[in-house]
Amino acid sequence: MSEQEKQNEGSLEQTFAEIEDIIKNLESNEMDLEASFALYEQGMKKLKFCNEAIDTVEKKMLVLNEQGELEEF
C-alpha cells in the first residue's frame, strides 16, 4: 500500500468517526435549528468525501490486469 493510500485510508476512517460524532450531536436534541442545520450540512460534505474515496478504490479494483496486479492509471 502506497503512502498516499495509507493517508487516504486514515483520513477516511477519521472522517467516518467525525460523522458519527455529528450524528450523536444531532440526536442529542440540545441544539437550536440553525446549529443542527449547520452540523447536517457539515455531515453531508463529509459523506460526499467518503463516497468519492470509496468510489476511487472501487474503480482501482476494477483495473486489475491478468496477473492480479493493480495497473496505475
PQR file of N, CA, C, O and H, with PARSE charges and radii, in Angstrom:
ATOM      1  N   MET A   1       0.855  -1.181   0.000 -0.4000 1.5000
ATOM      2  CA  MET A   1       0.000   0.000   0.000 -0.0000 2.0000
ATOM      3  C   MET A   1       0.895   1.237   0.000  0.5500 1.7000
ATOM      4  O   MET A   1       1.830   1.344   0.794 -0.5500 1.4000
ATOM      5  N   SER A   2       0.593   2.163  -0.900 -0.4000 1.5000
ATOM      6  CA  SER A   2       1.416   3.371  -1.006 -0.0000 2.0000
ATOM      7  C   SER A   2       1.142   4.314   0.161  0.5500 1.7000
ATOM      8  O   SER A   2       0.153   4.167   0.879 -0.5500 1.4000
ATOM      9  H   SER A   2      -0.166   2.076  -1.545  0.4000 1.0000
ATOM     10  N   GLU A   3       2.026   5.272   0.332 -0.4000 1.5000
ATOM     11  CA  GLU A   3       1.859   6.262   1.418 -0.0000 2.0000
ATOM     12  C   GLU A   3       0.569   7.056   1.234  0.5500 1.7000
ATOM     13  O   GLU A   3      -0.132   7.347   2.203 -0.5500 1.4000
ATOM     14  H   GLU A   3       2.829   5.391  -0.252  0.4000 1.0000
ATOM     15  N   GLN A   4       0.258   7.408  -0.020 -0.4000 1.5000
ATOM     16  CA  GLN A   4      -0.969   8.165  -0.313 -0.0000 2.0000
ATOM     17  C   GLN A   4      -2.208   7.339   0.060  0.5500 1.7000
ATOM     18  O   GLN A   4      -3.155   7.873   0.638 -0.5500 1.4000
ATOM     19  H   GLN A   4       0.827   7.172  -0.807  0.4000 1.0000
ATOM     20  N   GLU A   5      -2.206   6.042  -0.267 -0.4000 1.5000
ATOM     21  CA  GLU A   5      -3.335   5.173   0.072 -0.0000 2.0000
ATOM     22  C   GLU A   5      -3.491   5.050   1.583  0.5500 1.7000
ATOM     23  O   GLU A   5      -4.611   5.053   2.095 -0.5500 1.4000
ATOM     24  H   GLU A   5      -1.437   5.609  -0.737  0.4000 1.0000
ATOM     25  N   LYS A   6      -2.371   4.941   2.299 -0.4000 1.5000
ATOM     26  CA  LYS A   6      -2.434   4.873   3.764 -0.0000 2.0000
ATOM     27  C   LYS A   6      -3.015   6.162   4.336  0.5500 1.7000
ATOM     28  O   LYS A   6      -3.824   6.129   5.264 -0.5500 1.4000
ATOM     29  H   LYS A   6      -1.461   4.938   1.883  0.4000 1.0000
ATOM     30  N   GLN A   7      -2.600   7.291   3.781 -0.4000 1.5000
ATOM     31  CA  GLN A   7      -3.094   8.585   4.251 -0.0000 2.0000
ATOM     32  C   GLN A   7      -4.595   8.714   3.973  0.5500 1.7000
ATOM     33  O   GLN A   7      -5.347   9.170   4.833 -0.5500 1.4000
ATOM     34  H   GLN A   7      -1.943   7.318   3.027  0.4000 1.0000
ATOM     35  N   ASN A   8      -5.032   8.312   2.767 -0.4000 1.5000
ATOM     36  CA  ASN A   8      -6.447   8.375   2.424 -0.0000 2.0000
ATOM     37  C   ASN A   8      -7.265   7.461   3.318  0.5500 1.7000
ATOM     38  O   ASN A   8      -8.356   7.831   3.751 -0.5500 1.4000
ATOM     39  H   ASN A   8      -4.421   7.942   2.068  0.4000 1.0000
ATOM     40  N   GLU A   9      -6.744   6.258   3.602 -0.4000 1.5000
ATOM     41  CA  GLU A   9      -7.449   5.321   4.456 -0.0000 2.0000
ATOM     42  C   GLU A   9      -7.609   5.896   5.854  0.5500 1.7000
ATOM     43  O   GLU A   9      -8.684   5.821   6.447 -0.5500 1.4000
ATOM     44  H   GLU A   9      -5.857   5.957   3.250  0.4000 1.0000
ATOM     45  N   GLY A  10      -6.522   6.477   6.380 -0.4000 1.5000
ATOM     46  CA  GLY A  10      -6.587   7.091   7.705 -0.0000 2.0000
ATOM     47  C   GLY A  10      -7.567   8.244   7.725  0.5500 1.7000
ATOM     48  O   GLY A  10      -8.324   8.405   8.682 -0.5500 1.4000
ATOM     49  H   GLY A  10      -5.649   6.539   5.898  0.4000 1.0000
ATOM     50  N   SER A  11      -7.556   9.041   6.682 -0.4000 1.5000
ATOM     51  CA  SER A  11      -8.444  10.172   6.654 -0.0000 2.0000
ATOM     52  C   SER A  11      -9.885   9.727   6.428  0.5500 1.7000
ATOM     53  O   SER A  11     -10.812  10.388   6.895 -0.5500 1.4000
ATOM     54  H   SER A  11      -6.940   8.910   5.905  0.4000 1.0000
ATOM     55  N   LEU A  12     -10.086   8.623   5.723 -0.4000 1.5000
ATOM     56  CA  LEU A  12     -11.433   8.082   5.546 -0.0000 2.0000
ATOM     57  C   LEU A  12     -11.970   7.578   6.882  0.5500 1.7000
ATOM     58  O   LEU A  12     -13.116   7.853   7.239 -0.5500 1.4000
ATOM     59  H   LEU A  12      -9.333   8.086   5.343  0.4000 1.0000
ATOM     60  N   GLU A  13     -11.150   6.847   7.611 -0.4000 1.5000
ATOM     61  CA  GLU A  13     -11.562   6.359   8.931 -0.0000 2.0000
ATOM     62  C   GLU A  13     -11.831   7.526   9.876  0.5500 1.7000
ATOM     63  O   GLU A  13     -12.797   7.501  10.638 -0.5500 1.4000
ATOM     64  H   GLU A  13     -10.219   6.624   7.321  0.4000 1.0000
ATOM     65  N   GLN A  14     -10.985   8.537   9.825 -0.4000 1.5000
ATOM     66  CA  GLN A  14     -11.171   9.706  10.674 -0.0000 2.0000
ATOM     67  C   GLN A  14     -12.475  10.424  10.307  0.5500 1.7000
ATOM     68  O   GLN A  14     -13.200  10.885  11.188 -0.5500 1.4000
ATOM     69  H   GLN A  14     -10.200   8.557   9.206  0.4000 1.0000
ATOM     70  N   THR A  15     -12.766  10.514   9.019 -0.4000 1.5000
ATOM     71  CA  THR A  15     -13.978  11.187   8.574 -0.0000 2.0000
ATOM     72  C   THR A  15     -15.211  10.418   9.029  0.5500 1.7000
ATOM     73  O   THR A  15     -16.199  11.032   9.432 -0.5500 1.4000
ATOM     74  H   THR A  15     -12.176  10.139   8.304  0.4000 1.0000
ATOM     75  N   PHE A  16     -15.178   9.072   8.976 -0.4000 1.5000
ATOM     76  CA  PHE A  16     -16.296   8.284   9.482 -0.0000 2.0000
ATOM     77  C   PHE A  16     -16.513   8.545  10.976  0.5500 1.7000
ATOM     78  O   PHE A  16     -17.653   8.648  11.430 -0.5500 1.4000
ATOM     79  H   PHE A  16     -14.376   8.572   8.649  0.4000 1.0000
ATOM     80  N   ALA A  17     -15.425   8.653  11.733 -0.4000 1.5000
ATOM     81  CA  ALA A  17     -15.536   8.946  13.165 -0.0000 2.0000
ATOM     82  C   ALA A  17     -16.155  10.330  13.387  0.5500 1.7000
ATOM     83  O   ALA A  17     -16.969  10.512  14.292 -0.5500 1.4000
ATOM     84  H   ALA A  17     -14.499   8.569  11.364  0.4000 1.0000
ATOM     85  N   GLU A  18     -15.767  11.295  12.561 -0.4000 1.5000
ATOM     86  CA  GLU A  18     -16.335  12.640  12.667 -0.0000 2.0000
ATOM     87  C   GLU A  18     -17.829  12.629  12.337  0.5500 1.7000
ATOM     88  O   GLU A  18     -18.613  13.340  12.965 -0.5500 1.4000
ATOM     89  H   GLU A  18     -15.106  11.146  11.826  0.4000 1.0000
ATOM     90  N   ILE A  19     -18.215  11.824  11.354 -0.4000 1.5000
ATOM     91  CA  ILE A  19     -19.636  11.709  11.005 -0.0000 2.0000
ATOM     92  C   ILE A  19     -20.413  11.104  12.168  0.5500 1.7000
ATOM     93  O   ILE A  19     -21.519  11.550  12.472 -0.5500 1.4000
ATOM     94  H   ILE A  19     -17.578  11.247  10.844  0.4000 1.0000
ATOM     95  N   GLU A  20     -19.849  10.098  12.814 -0.4000 1.5000
ATOM     96  CA  GLU A  20     -20.500   9.506  13.985 -0.0000 2.0000
ATOM     97  C   GLU A  20     -20.709  10.546  15.085  0.5500 1.7000
ATOM     98  O   GLU A  20     -21.762  10.575  15.722 -0.5500 1.4000
ATOM     99  H   GLU A  20     -18.951   9.735  12.566  0.4000 1.0000
ATOM    100  N   ASP A  21     -19.711  11.394  15.307 -0.4000 1.5000
ATOM    101  CA  ASP A  21     -19.835  12.458  16.311 -0.0000 2.0000
ATOM    102  C   ASP A  21     -20.942  13.442  15.934  0.5500 1.7000
ATOM    103  O   ASP A  21     -21.711  13.883  16.788 -0.5500 1.4000
ATOM    104  H   ASP A  21     -18.856  11.370  14.789  0.4000 1.0000
ATOM    105  N   ILE A  22     -21.012  13.778  14.655 -0.4000 1.5000
ATOM    106  CA  ILE A  22     -22.053  14.700  14.191 -0.0000 2.0000
ATOM    107  C   ILE A  22     -23.431  14.093  14.436  0.5500 1.7000
ATOM    108  O   ILE A  22     -24.343  14.776  14.901 -0.5500 1.4000
ATOM    109  H   ILE A  22     -20.388  13.419  13.961  0.4000 1.0000
ATOM    110  N   ILE A  23     -23.579  12.807  14.119 -0.4000 1.5000
ATOM    111  CA  ILE A  23     -24.859  12.132  14.329 -0.0000 2.0000
ATOM    112  C   ILE A  23     -25.246  12.152  15.807  0.5500 1.7000
ATOM    113  O   ILE A  23     -26.399  12.423  16.144 -0.5500 1.4000
ATOM    114  H   ILE A  23     -22.839  12.252  13.741  0.4000 1.0000
ATOM    115  N   LYS A  24     -24.292  11.866  16.682 -0.4000 1.5000
ATOM    116  CA  LYS A  24     -24.576  11.888  18.123 -0.0000 2.0000
ATOM    117  C   LYS A  24     -25.034  13.276  18.568  0.5500 1.7000
ATOM    118  O   LYS A  24     -25.977  13.408  19.347 -0.5500 1.4000
ATOM    119  H   LYS A  24     -23.356  11.646  16.409  0.4000 1.0000
ATOM    120  N   ASN A  25     -24.353  14.312  18.062 -0.4000 1.5000
ATOM    121  CA  ASN A  25     -24.744  15.678  18.415 -0.0000 2.0000
ATOM    122  C   ASN A  25     -26.140  16.014  17.910  0.5500 1.7000
ATOM    123  O   ASN A  25     -26.914  16.663  18.613 -0.5500 1.4000
ATOM    124  H   ASN A  25     -23.587  14.204  17.428  0.4000 1.0000
ATOM    125  N   LEU A  26     -26.468  15.575  16.694 -0.4000 1.5000
ATOM    126  CA  LEU A  26     -27.791  15.843  16.145 -0.0000 2.0000
ATOM    127  C   LEU A  26     -28.878  15.095  16.921  0.5500 1.7000
ATOM    128  O   LEU A  26     -29.986  15.604  17.088 -0.5500 1.4000
ATOM    129  H   LEU A  26     -25.839  15.047  16.123  0.4000 1.0000
ATOM    130  N   GLU A  27     -28.563  13.900  17.388 -0.4000 1.5000
ATOM    131  CA  GLU A  27     -29.531  13.114  18.139 -0.0000 2.0000
ATOM    132  C   GLU A  27     -29.726  13.616  19.568  0.5500 1.7000
ATOM    133  O   GLU A  27     -30.701  13.247  20.222 -0.5500 1.4000
ATOM    134  H   GLU A  27     -27.663  13.487  17.252  0.4000 1.0000
ATOM    135  N   SER A  28     -28.824  14.441  20.052 -0.4000 1.5000
ATOM    136  CA  SER A  28     -28.894  14.895  21.445 -0.0000 2.0000
ATOM    137  C   SER A  28     -30.033  15.877  21.700  0.5500 1.7000
ATOM    138  O   SER A  28     -30.438  16.053  22.848 -0.5500 1.4000
ATOM    139  H   SER A  28     -28.032  14.741  19.520  0.4000 1.0000
ATOM    140  N   ASN A  29     -30.556  16.517  20.662 -0.4000 1.5000
ATOM    141  CA  ASN A  29     -31.658  17.486  20.787 -0.0000 2.0000
ATOM    142  C   ASN A  29     -31.302  18.678  21.681  0.5500 1.7000
ATOM    143  O   ASN A  29     -32.196  19.319  22.234 -0.5500 1.4000
ATOM    144  H   ASN A  29     -30.226  16.374  19.728  0.4000 1.0000
ATOM    145  N   GLU A  30     -30.022  18.979  21.827 -0.4000 1.5000
ATOM    146  CA  GLU A  30     -29.600  20.098  22.668 -0.0000 2.0000
ATOM    147  C   GLU A  30     -29.187  21.314  21.846  0.5500 1.7000
ATOM    148  O   GLU A  30     -28.598  22.250  22.386 -0.5500 1.4000
ATOM    149  H   GLU A  30     -29.296  18.459  21.378  0.4000 1.0000
ATOM    150  N   MET A  31     -29.486  21.314  20.558 -0.4000 1.5000
ATOM    151  CA  MET A  31     -29.075  22.406  19.680 -0.0000 2.0000
ATOM    152  C   MET A  31     -30.297  23.093  19.109  0.5500 1.7000
ATOM    153  O   MET A  31     -31.382  22.521  19.009 -0.5500 1.4000
ATOM    154  H   MET A  31     -29.965  20.554  20.119  0.4000 1.0000
ATOM    155  N   ASP A  32     -30.075  24.352  18.737 -0.4000 1.5000
ATOM    156  CA  ASP A  32     -31.154  25.053  18.042 -0.0000 2.0000
ATOM    157  C   ASP A  32     -31.169  24.621  16.581  0.5500 1.7000
ATOM    158  O   ASP A  32     -30.272  23.909  16.127 -0.5500 1.4000
ATOM    159  H   ASP A  32     -29.193  24.817  18.818  0.4000 1.0000
ATOM    160  N   LEU A  33     -32.173  25.045  15.860 -0.4000 1.5000
ATOM    161  CA  LEU A  33     -32.357  24.623  14.481 -0.0000 2.0000
ATOM    162  C   LEU A  33     -31.193  25.038  13.585  0.5500 1.7000
ATOM    163  O   LEU A  33     -30.751  24.254  12.745 -0.5500 1.4000
ATOM    164  H   LEU A  33     -32.901  25.623  16.228  0.4000 1.0000
ATOM    165  N   GLU A  34     -30.697  26.252  13.754 -0.4000 1.5000
ATOM    166  CA  GLU A  34     -29.580  26.727  12.919 -0.0000 2.0000
ATOM    167  C   GLU A  34     -28.323  25.887  13.116  0.5500 1.7000
ATOM    168  O   GLU A  34     -27.666  25.504  12.147 -0.5500 1.4000
ATOM    169  H   GLU A  34     -31.056  26.889  14.436  0.4000 1.0000
ATOM    170  N   ALA A  35     -27.993  25.603  14.368 -0.4000 1.5000
ATOM    171  CA  ALA A  35     -26.804  24.795  14.656 -0.0000 2.0000
ATOM    172  C   ALA A  35     -26.979  23.377  14.123  0.5500 1.7000
ATOM    173  O   ALA A  35     -26.033  22.783  13.606 -0.5500 1.4000
ATOM    174  H   ALA A  35     -28.526  25.914  15.155  0.4000 1.0000
ATOM    175  N   SER A  36     -28.185  22.839  14.249 -0.4000 1.5000
ATOM    176  CA  SER A  36     -28.460  21.499  13.730 -0.0000 2.0000
ATOM    177  C   SER A  36     -28.295  21.458  12.217  0.5500 1.7000
ATOM    178  O   SER A  36     -27.719  20.516  11.672 -0.5500 1.4000
ATOM    179  H   SER A  36     -28.954  23.322  14.669  0.4000 1.0000
ATOM    180  N   PHE A  37     -28.807  22.489  11.541 -0.4000 1.5000
ATOM    181  CA  PHE A  37     -28.677  22.536  10.086 -0.0000 2.0000
ATOM    182  C   PHE A  37     -27.213  22.645   9.679  0.5500 1.7000
ATOM    183  O   PHE A  37     -26.793  22.000   8.718 -0.5500 1.4000
ATOM    184  H   PHE A  37     -29.275  23.254  11.983  0.4000 1.0000
ATOM    185  N   ALA A  38     -26.433  23.446  10.389 -0.4000 1.5000
ATOM    186  CA  ALA A  38     -25.008  23.597  10.078 -0.0000 2.0000
ATOM    187  C   ALA A  38     -24.282  22.261  10.249  0.5500 1.7000
ATOM    188  O   ALA A  38     -23.439  21.899   9.428 -0.5500 1.4000
ATOM    189  H   ALA A  38     -26.774  23.970  11.170  0.4000 1.0000
ATOM    190  N   LEU A  39     -24.610  21.535  11.310 -0.4000 1.5000
ATOM    191  CA  LEU A  39     -23.995  20.222  11.523 -0.0000 2.0000
ATOM    192  C   LEU A  39     -24.414  19.244  10.434  0.5500 1.7000
ATOM    193  O   LEU A  39     -23.595  18.470   9.939 -0.5500 1.4000
ATOM    194  H   LEU A  39     -25.295  21.829  11.977  0.4000 1.0000
ATOM    195  N   TYR A  40     -25.692  19.279  10.063 -0.4000 1.5000
ATOM    196  CA  TYR A  40     -26.188  18.412   8.997 -0.0000 2.0000
ATOM    197  C   TYR A  40     -25.435  18.678   7.698  0.5500 1.7000
ATOM    198  O   TYR A  40     -25.019  17.745   7.011 -0.5500 1.4000
ATOM    199  H   TYR A  40     -26.357  19.908  10.466  0.4000 1.0000
ATOM    200  N   GLU A  41     -25.264  19.942   7.372 -0.4000 1.5000
ATOM    201  CA  GLU A  41     -24.553  20.319   6.149 -0.0000 2.0000
ATOM    202  C   GLU A  41     -23.102  19.829   6.189  0.5500 1.7000
ATOM    203  O   GLU A  41     -22.581  19.324   5.195 -0.5500 1.4000
ATOM    204  H   GLU A  41     -25.602  20.700   7.931  0.4000 1.0000
ATOM    205  N   GLN A  42     -22.457  19.984   7.350 -0.4000 1.5000
ATOM    206  CA  GLN A  42     -21.082  19.520   7.522 -0.0000 2.0000
ATOM    207  C   GLN A  42     -21.009  18.003   7.346  0.5500 1.7000
ATOM    208  O   GLN A  42     -20.094  17.489   6.702 -0.5500 1.4000
ATOM    209  H   GLN A  42     -22.880  20.395   8.158  0.4000 1.0000
ATOM    210  N   GLY A  43     -21.976  17.295   7.921 -0.4000 1.5000
ATOM    211  CA  GLY A  43     -22.021  15.839   7.798 -0.0000 2.0000
ATOM    212  C   GLY A  43     -22.202  15.390   6.356  0.5500 1.7000
ATOM    213  O   GLY A  43     -21.585  14.417   5.923 -0.5500 1.4000
ATOM    214  H   GLY A  43     -22.719  17.712   8.444  0.4000 1.0000
ATOM    215  N   MET A  44     -23.044  16.094   5.615 -0.4000 1.5000
ATOM    216  CA  MET A  44     -23.277  15.739   4.219 -0.0000 2.0000
ATOM    217  C   MET A  44     -22.005  15.930   3.381  0.5500 1.7000
ATOM    218  O   MET A  44     -21.733  15.135   2.480 -0.5500 1.4000
ATOM    219  H   MET A  44     -23.546  16.884   5.966  0.4000 1.0000
ATOM    220  N   LYS A  45     -21.236  16.969   3.670 -0.4000 1.5000
ATOM    221  CA  LYS A  45     -19.971  17.184   2.956 -0.0000 2.0000
ATOM    222  C   LYS A  45     -18.986  16.053   3.263  0.5500 1.7000
ATOM    223  O   LYS A  45     -18.269  15.582   2.381 -0.5500 1.4000
ATOM    224  H   LYS A  45     -21.457  17.614   4.402  0.4000 1.0000
ATOM    225  N   LYS A  46     -18.964  15.631   4.519 -0.4000 1.5000
ATOM    226  CA  LYS A  46     -18.067  14.537   4.897 -0.0000 2.0000
ATOM    227  C   LYS A  46     -18.499  13.228   4.247  0.5500 1.7000
ATOM    228  O   LYS A  46     -17.654  12.436   3.829 -0.5500 1.4000
ATOM    229  H   LYS A  46     -19.547  16.014   5.236  0.4000 1.0000
ATOM    230  N   LEU A  47     -19.807  12.994   4.157 -0.4000 1.5000
ATOM    231  CA  LEU A  47     -20.303  11.797   3.483 -0.0000 2.0000
ATOM    232  C   LEU A  47     -19.930  11.802   2.001  0.5500 1.7000
ATOM    233  O   LEU A  47     -19.591  10.763   1.435 -0.5500 1.4000
ATOM    234  H   LEU A  47     -20.493  13.637   4.496  0.4000 1.0000
ATOM    235  N   LYS A  48     -19.996  12.971   1.387 -0.4000 1.5000
ATOM    236  CA  LYS A  48     -19.619  13.080  -0.024 -0.0000 2.0000
ATOM    237  C   LYS A  48     -18.150  12.719  -0.200  0.5500 1.7000
ATOM    238  O   LYS A  48     -17.801  11.991  -1.129 -0.5500 1.4000
ATOM    239  H   LYS A  48     -20.272  13.815   1.847  0.4000 1.0000
ATOM    240  N   PHE A  49     -17.282  13.221   0.687 -0.4000 1.5000
ATOM    241  CA  PHE A  49     -15.863  12.873   0.645 -0.0000 2.0000
ATOM    242  C   PHE A  49     -15.678  11.359   0.754  0.5500 1.7000
ATOM    243  O   PHE A  49     -14.903  10.772  -0.001 -0.5500 1.4000
ATOM    244  H   PHE A  49     -17.566  13.812   1.442  0.4000 1.0000
ATOM    245  N   CYS A  50     -16.392  10.726   1.694 -0.4000 1.5000
ATOM    246  CA  CYS A  50     -16.273   9.280   1.889 -0.0000 2.0000
ATOM    247  C   CYS A  50     -16.727   8.523   0.644  0.5500 1.7000
ATOM    248  O   CYS A  50     -16.065   7.583   0.204 -0.5500 1.4000
ATOM    249  H   CYS A  50     -17.022  11.204   2.306  0.4000 1.0000
ATOM    250  N   ASN A  51     -17.853   8.935   0.087 -0.4000 1.5000
ATOM    251  CA  ASN A  51     -18.362   8.270  -1.117 -0.0000 2.0000
ATOM    252  C   ASN A  51     -17.369   8.372  -2.269  0.5500 1.7000
ATOM    253  O   ASN A  51     -17.158   7.398  -2.991 -0.5500 1.4000
ATOM    254  H   ASN A  51     -18.391   9.699   0.445  0.4000 1.0000
ATOM    255  N   GLU A  52     -16.762   9.534  -2.445 -0.4000 1.5000
ATOM    256  CA  GLU A  52     -15.782   9.712  -3.518 -0.0000 2.0000
ATOM    257  C   GLU A  52     -14.541   8.858  -3.281  0.5500 1.7000
ATOM    258  O   GLU A  52     -13.992   8.281  -4.220 -0.5500 1.4000
ATOM    259  H   GLU A  52     -16.934  10.325  -1.858  0.4000 1.0000
ATOM    260  N   ALA A  53     -14.102   8.777  -2.034 -0.4000 1.5000
ATOM    261  CA  ALA A  53     -12.926   7.960  -1.717 -0.0000 2.0000
ATOM    262  C   ALA A  53     -13.212   6.486  -1.961  0.5500 1.7000
ATOM    263  O   ALA A  53     -12.367   5.768  -2.496 -0.5500 1.4000
ATOM    264  H   ALA A  53     -14.548   9.246  -1.272  0.4000 1.0000
ATOM    265  N   ILE A  54     -14.386   6.038  -1.577 -0.4000 1.5000
ATOM    266  CA  ILE A  54     -14.762   4.637  -1.788 -0.0000 2.0000
ATOM    267  C   ILE A  54     -14.906   4.347  -3.277  0.5500 1.7000
ATOM    268  O   ILE A  54     -14.483   3.289  -3.743 -0.5500 1.4000
ATOM    269  H   ILE A  54     -15.072   6.621  -1.142  0.4000 1.0000
ATOM    270  N   ASP A  55     -15.495   5.270  -4.028 -0.4000 1.5000
ATOM    271  CA  ASP A  55     -15.617   5.094  -5.480 -0.0000 2.0000
ATOM    272  C   ASP A  55     -14.252   4.958  -6.134  0.5500 1.7000
ATOM    273  O   ASP A  55     -14.076   4.143  -7.040 -0.5500 1.4000
ATOM    274  H   ASP A  55     -15.839   6.129  -3.650  0.4000 1.0000
ATOM    275  N   THR A  56     -13.293   5.742  -5.687 -0.4000 1.5000
ATOM    276  CA  THR A  56     -11.939   5.676  -6.237 -0.0000 2.0000
ATOM    277  C   THR A  56     -11.331   4.297  -6.009  0.5500 1.7000
ATOM    278  O   THR A  56     -10.710   3.731  -6.908 -0.5500 1.4000
ATOM    279  H   THR A  56     -13.436   6.404  -4.951  0.4000 1.0000
ATOM    280  N   VAL A  57     -11.512   3.764  -4.811 -0.4000 1.5000
ATOM    281  CA  VAL A  57     -10.987   2.433  -4.502 -0.0000 2.0000
ATOM    282  C   VAL A  57     -11.681   1.381  -5.362  0.5500 1.7000
ATOM    283  O   VAL A  57     -11.032   0.481  -5.894 -0.5500 1.4000
ATOM    284  H   VAL A  57     -12.017   4.224  -4.081  0.4000 1.0000
ATOM    285  N   GLU A  58     -12.999   1.498  -5.497 -0.4000 1.5000
ATOM    286  CA  GLU A  58     -13.733   0.532  -6.313 -0.0000 2.0000
ATOM    287  C   GLU A  58     -13.253   0.555  -7.762  0.5500 1.7000
ATOM    288  O   GLU A  58     -13.109  -0.496  -8.386 -0.5500 1.4000
ATOM    289  H   GLU A  58     -13.526   2.229  -5.064  0.4000 1.0000
ATOM    290  N   LYS A  59     -13.007   1.744  -8.296 -0.4000 1.5000
ATOM    291  CA  LYS A  59     -12.525   1.849  -9.679 -0.0000 2.0000
ATOM    292  C   LYS A  59     -11.152   1.215  -9.822  0.5500 1.7000
ATOM    293  O   LYS A  59     -10.870   0.563 -10.827 -0.5500 1.4000
ATOM    294  H   LYS A  59     -13.124   2.598  -7.789  0.4000 1.0000
ATOM    295  N   LYS A  60     -10.293   1.400  -8.824 -0.4000 1.5000
ATOM    296  CA  LYS A  60      -8.966   0.783  -8.873 -0.0000 2.0000
ATOM    297  C   LYS A  60      -9.084  -0.736  -8.839  0.5500 1.7000
ATOM    298  O   LYS A  60      -8.313  -1.436  -9.495 -0.5500 1.4000
ATOM    299  H   LYS A  60     -10.522   1.930  -8.007  0.4000 1.0000
ATOM    300  N   MET A  61     -10.034  -1.239  -8.085 -0.4000 1.5000
ATOM    301  CA  MET A  61     -10.220  -2.688  -8.001 -0.0000 2.0000
ATOM    302  C   MET A  61     -10.627  -3.265  -9.357  0.5500 1.7000
ATOM    303  O   MET A  61     -10.318  -4.418  -9.657 -0.5500 1.4000
ATOM    304  H   MET A  61     -10.661  -0.670  -7.552  0.4000 1.0000
ATOM    305  N   LEU A  62     -11.306  -2.483 -10.164 -0.4000 1.5000
ATOM    306  CA  LEU A  62     -11.757  -2.953 -11.468 -0.0000 2.0000
ATOM    307  C   LEU A  62     -10.658  -2.936 -12.520  0.5500 1.7000
ATOM    308  O   LEU A  62     -10.817  -3.518 -13.593 -0.5500 1.4000
ATOM    309  H   LEU A  62     -11.557  -1.546  -9.920  0.4000 1.0000
ATOM    310  N   VAL A  63      -9.542  -2.273 -12.220 -0.4000 1.5000
ATOM    311  CA  VAL A  63      -8.459  -2.145 -13.194 -0.0000 2.0000
ATOM    312  C   VAL A  63      -7.320  -3.099 -12.830  0.5500 1.7000
ATOM    313  O   VAL A  63      -6.161  -2.693 -12.738 -0.5500 1.4000
ATOM    314  H   VAL A  63      -9.413  -1.801 -11.348  0.4000 1.0000
ATOM    315  N   LEU A  64      -7.654  -4.334 -12.630 -0.4000 1.5000
ATOM    316  CA  LEU A  64      -6.623  -5.333 -12.345 -0.0000 2.0000
ATOM    317  C   LEU A  64      -6.225  -6.024 -13.640  0.5500 1.7000
ATOM    318  O   LEU A  64      -7.074  -6.354 -14.467 -0.5500 1.4000
ATOM    319  H   LEU A  64      -8.595  -4.665 -12.704  0.4000 1.0000
ATOM    320  N   ASN A  65      -4.940  -6.237 -13.804 -0.4000 1.5000
ATOM    321  CA  ASN A  65      -4.504  -6.940 -15.009 -0.0000 2.0000
ATOM    322  C   ASN A  65      -4.631  -8.452 -14.821  0.5500 1.7000
ATOM    323  O   ASN A  65      -5.068  -8.922 -13.771 -0.5500 1.4000
ATOM    324  H   ASN A  65      -4.250  -5.969 -13.132  0.4000 1.0000
ATOM    325  N   GLU A  66      -4.246  -9.199 -15.845 -0.4000 1.5000
ATOM    326  CA  GLU A  66      -4.400 -10.669 -15.790 -0.0000 2.0000
ATOM    327  C   GLU A  66      -3.623 -11.330 -14.662  0.5500 1.7000
ATOM    328  O   GLU A  66      -4.001 -12.407 -14.201 -0.5500 1.4000
ATOM    329  H   GLU A  66      -3.891  -8.817 -16.698  0.4000 1.0000
ATOM    330  N   GLN A  67      -2.548 -10.703 -14.214 -0.4000 1.5000
ATOM    331  CA  GLN A  67      -1.736 -11.286 -13.131 -0.0000 2.0000
ATOM    332  C   GLN A  67      -2.285 -10.921 -11.754  0.5500 1.7000
ATOM    333  O   GLN A  67      -1.715 -11.307 -10.734 -0.5500 1.4000
ATOM    334  H   GLN A  67      -2.241  -9.828 -14.588  0.4000 1.0000
ATOM    335  N   GLY A  68      -3.383 -10.186 -11.724 -0.4000 1.5000
ATOM    336  CA  GLY A  68      -3.965  -9.798 -10.437 -0.0000 2.0000
ATOM    337  C   GLY A  68      -3.287  -8.605  -9.806  0.5500 1.7000
ATOM    338  O   GLY A  68      -3.469  -8.348  -8.617 -0.5500 1.4000
ATOM    339  H   GLY A  68      -3.847  -9.872 -12.553  0.4000 1.0000
ATOM    340  N   GLU A  69      -2.498  -7.863 -10.592 -0.4000 1.5000
ATOM    341  CA  GLU A  69      -1.815  -6.698 -10.065 -0.0000 2.0000
ATOM    342  C   GLU A  69      -2.578  -5.433 -10.472  0.5500 1.7000
ATOM    343  O   GLU A  69      -3.190  -5.373 -11.539 -0.5500 1.4000
ATOM    344  H   GLU A  69      -2.351  -8.072 -11.558  0.4000 1.0000
ATOM    345  N   LEU A  70      -2.528  -4.468  -9.633 -0.4000 1.5000
ATOM    346  CA  LEU A  70      -3.204  -3.214  -9.913 -0.0000 2.0000
ATOM    347  C   LEU A  70      -2.425  -2.424 -10.944  0.5500 1.7000
ATOM    348  O   LEU A  70      -1.224  -2.198 -10.791 -0.5500 1.4000
ATOM    349  H   LEU A  70      -2.031  -4.517  -8.766  0.4000 1.0000
ATOM    350  N   GLU A  71      -3.116  -2.003 -12.000 -0.4000 1.5000
ATOM    351  CA  GLU A  71      -2.489  -1.175 -13.009 -0.0000 2.0000
ATOM    352  C   GLU A  71      -2.738   0.277 -12.649  0.5500 1.7000
ATOM    353  O   GLU A  71      -3.870   0.668 -12.364 -0.5500 1.4000
ATOM    354  H   GLU A  71      -4.091  -2.186 -12.124  0.4000 1.0000
ATOM    355  N   GLU A  72      -1.684   1.075 -12.661 -0.4000 1.5000
ATOM    356  CA  GLU A  72      -1.831   2.506 -12.383 -0.0000 2.0000
ATOM    357  C   GLU A  72      -2.488   3.170 -13.564  0.5500 1.7000
ATOM    358  O   GLU A  72      -2.248   2.806 -14.715 -0.5500 1.4000
ATOM    359  H   GLU A  72      -0.764   0.758 -12.892  0.4000 1.0000
ATOM    360  N   PHE A  73      -3.327   4.157 -13.269 -0.4000 1.5000
ATOM    361  CA  PHE A  73      -3.956   4.910 -14.352 -0.0000 2.0000
ATOM    362  C   PHE A  73      -3.936   6.367 -14.095  0.5500 1.7000
ATOM    363  O   PHE A  73      -4.428   7.145 -14.913 -0.5500 1.4000
ATOM    364  H   PHE A  73      -3.522   4.453 -12.334  0.4000 1.0000
TER
END
